[in-house]
Amino acid sequence: MPDIKHFDPDETLDTVVRLFWRRGVATTGVQDIVTATGLNRSSLYATFGGKQELYLAALHRYRERRSRPMFRRLAEGDRGLPAVAEFFDSLITVRCSGEYARWGCMVANAHAGAENGDPDVRAVLDRHHQELRDALHTALTAAETRGQLAAGTDPEAAADLLALLAYGVNLRSRAGADAQALRRTVTAALDSIGRSPLA
């Protein structure tokens, strides 16, 4: 007789995402996961594997549900710098207010944690970085086409700079940085590459 799961794996994974996102891997034990999900260890292991496999599944889920939609909005259309400004404004808003305030970004948190030593985790982080950078580059190429970039601004280099700035926003917001201070920094960065300050 086939084994019938008496729980929703998707709902369980969403719970685990929130747990790892808020607490990180090092300080989250299997018992914490059992308590948060209400499942026993055998059900978790049978469905997801061990803690590391569960973390990787949660990291993939975070990227698919939270990171990639932001990247798509950033890259779509041809608005250029206004799209970049909107991306950072949304990022700061979600990092500094609401349900997930001060949790940072699960991916940025992984960059700063011991979990980045795992080759499978590192591969996910590298793909995420490339997707972020590519989305920024797409928006900056549109900005260049629309004459929004300051003379001599290289979209490739600017994309690298802004990707690093996004990580900084994520990490500083987790540490309690003020949203207004983060916005001032972003504005200064965008003013430095733009032909004129954004409205």
C-alpha positions as CSV (number, residue, x, y, z in Angstrom):
1,M,0.0,0.0,0.0
2,P,1.5,3.4,-0.9
3,D,2.6,5.7,1.8
4,I,0.1,8.6,2.2
5,K,1.4,11.9,3.4
6,H,-0.9,13.5,6.0
7,F,0.7,17.0,5.5
8,D,1.3,19.5,2.8
9,P,5.0,19.4,1.7
10,D,4.7,22.9,0.1
11,E,3.3,24.4,3.3
12,T,5.9,22.7,5.3
13,L,8.7,24.0,3.1
14,D,7.3,27.5,3.4
15,T,7.5,27.2,7.2
16,V,11.1,26.0,6.9
17,V,12.0,28.8,4.6
18,R,10.9,31.3,7.3
19,L,12.7,29.4,10.0
20,F,16.1,29.3,8.1
21,W,15.6,32.8,6.8
22,R,15.1,34.3,10.2
23,R,17.5,32.2,12.2
24,G,20.1,30.8,9.8
25,V,21.3,27.3,9.4
26,A,23.9,27.2,12.2
27,T,21.4,28.1,15.0
28,T,18.5,26.0,13.6
29,G,18.5,22.4,14.8
30,V,16.3,19.6,13.5
31,Q,14.3,19.8,16.7
32,D,13.5,23.5,15.9
33,I,12.2,22.3,12.5
34,V,10.2,19.6,14.1
35,T,8.7,22.1,16.5
36,A,7.9,24.7,13.8
37,T,6.3,22.3,11.4
38,G,4.6,20.0,13.9
39,L,6.1,17.0,12.0
40,N,8.2,14.1,13.3
41,R,11.7,13.6,12.2
42,S,10.9,10.5,10.1
43,S,8.3,12.4,8.1
44,L,10.8,15.2,7.4
45,Y,13.6,12.9,6.5
46,A,11.4,10.7,4.2
47,T,10.1,13.8,2.3
48,F,13.1,16.1,2.2
49,G,16.2,14.2,3.4
50,G,18.4,15.5,6.1
51,K,18.8,19.1,7.4
52,Q,21.2,20.1,4.6
53,E,18.9,18.9,1.9
54,L,16.0,20.6,3.6
55,Y,18.0,23.9,3.7
56,L,18.9,23.6,0.0
57,A,15.2,23.1,-0.8
58,A,14.3,26.1,1.3
59,L,17.0,28.2,-0.4
60,H,15.6,27.2,-3.9
61,R,12.1,28.0,-2.7
62,Y,13.2,31.5,-1.4
63,R,14.9,32.3,-4.7
64,E,11.9,31.2,-6.8
65,R,9.2,32.9,-4.7
66,R,11.0,36.1,-3.5
67,S,14.2,36.9,-5.5
68,R,13.3,36.0,-9.1
69,P,10.0,38.0,-9.2
70,M,11.9,41.1,-8.1
71,F,14.6,40.4,-10.8
72,R,12.0,40.0,-13.5
73,R,10.3,43.3,-12.6
74,L,13.7,45.0,-12.7
75,A,14.7,43.6,-16.1
76,E,11.3,43.9,-17.9
77,G,10.5,46.8,-20.1
78,D,12.9,49.6,-21.0
79,R,12.4,52.1,-18.2
80,G,16.1,52.1,-17.3
81,L,17.1,53.9,-14.1
82,P,13.6,54.4,-12.8
83,A,13.3,50.6,-12.7
84,V,16.6,50.4,-10.7
85,A,15.4,53.0,-8.3
86,E,12.1,51.2,-7.8
87,F,14.0,47.9,-7.2
88,F,16.0,49.4,-4.4
89,D,13.0,51.2,-2.9
90,S,11.1,48.0,-2.8
91,L,14.1,46.2,-1.4
92,I,14.5,48.7,1.4
93,T,10.8,48.7,2.2
94,V,10.5,44.9,2.6
95,R,13.8,44.7,4.6
96,C,12.9,47.5,7.0
97,S,9.1,47.2,7.5
98,G,6.4,44.5,7.6
99,E,6.4,40.9,8.6
100,Y,9.9,40.1,7.5
101,A,11.6,43.3,8.7
102,R,15.2,42.9,9.9
103,W,15.4,39.4,8.6
104,G,17.7,40.4,5.7
105,C,17.8,38.3,2.6
106,M,18.1,34.6,3.0
107,V,20.6,34.4,0.2
108,A,22.7,37.4,1.5
109,N,22.6,35.8,4.9
110,A,24.0,32.6,3.4
111,H,26.8,34.5,1.8
112,A,27.7,35.8,5.3
113,G,27.3,32.4,7.1
114,A,29.2,29.2,7.4
115,E,26.8,27.4,5.0
116,N,28.5,29.1,2.0
117,G,31.3,26.6,2.5
118,D,29.1,23.8,1.1
119,P,29.6,23.4,-2.7
120,D,25.9,22.9,-3.4
121,V,25.0,26.1,-1.4
122,R,27.8,28.0,-3.1
123,A,26.4,27.0,-6.5
124,V,23.0,28.4,-5.6
125,L,24.5,31.6,-4.3
126,D,26.6,32.0,-7.5
127,R,23.5,31.5,-9.7
128,H,21.5,34.0,-7.6
129,H,24.3,36.6,-7.9
130,Q,24.5,36.1,-11.7
131,E,20.7,36.6,-12.0
132,L,20.8,39.7,-9.9
133,R,23.7,41.2,-11.9
134,D,22.1,40.2,-15.2
135,A,18.8,41.9,-14.3
136,L,20.7,45.1,-13.2
137,H,22.7,45.0,-16.4
138,T,19.5,44.7,-18.5
139,A,18.0,47.7,-16.8
140,L,21.2,49.7,-17.1
141,T,21.6,48.9,-20.8
142,A,18.1,50.3,-21.2
143,A,19.1,53.4,-19.3
144,E,22.1,53.8,-21.6
145,T,19.9,53.6,-24.6
146,R,17.5,56.2,-23.2
147,G,20.4,58.6,-22.4
148,Q,19.9,58.3,-18.7
149,L,23.5,57.4,-17.8
150,A,26.3,59.9,-17.1
151,A,29.0,60.1,-19.7
152,G,31.5,57.4,-19.3
153,T,29.3,55.1,-17.2
154,D,29.9,51.4,-18.1
155,P,26.7,49.4,-17.6
156,E,28.8,46.3,-16.9
157,A,30.7,47.9,-14.1
158,A,27.7,49.7,-12.8
159,A,25.8,46.4,-12.6
160,D,28.6,45.0,-10.5
161,L,28.5,48.0,-8.2
162,L,24.7,48.0,-7.7
163,A,24.7,44.2,-7.1
164,L,27.1,44.8,-4.2
165,L,25.0,47.7,-3.0
166,A,21.9,45.3,-2.9
167,Y,23.9,42.9,-0.7
168,G,24.9,45.8,1.5
169,V,21.2,46.9,1.9
170,N,20.3,43.4,2.8
171,L,23.0,43.0,5.5
172,R,22.8,46.5,6.9
173,S,19.0,46.3,7.2
174,R,19.3,43.0,9.1
175,A,21.7,44.8,11.5
176,G,19.1,47.5,12.1
177,A,20.1,50.3,9.7
178,D,17.6,53.1,9.3
179,A,15.6,52.9,6.0
180,Q,16.1,56.6,5.4
181,A,19.9,56.2,5.7
182,L,19.8,53.3,3.2
183,R,17.8,55.3,0.8
184,R,20.2,58.2,1.0
185,T,23.1,55.8,0.1
186,V,21.1,54.3,-2.8
187,T,20.2,57.8,-4.1
188,A,23.9,58.8,-4.0
189,A,24.9,55.7,-5.9
190,L,22.3,56.2,-8.6
191,D,23.1,59.9,-8.8
192,S,26.7,59.0,-9.4
193,I,25.9,57.0,-12.6
194,G,22.9,58.9,-13.8
195,R,22.9,61.9,-16.2
196,S,20.8,63.8,-13.6
197,P,19.3,63.0,-10.2
198,L,16.2,60.8,-10.4
199,A,12.9,62.6,-9.4
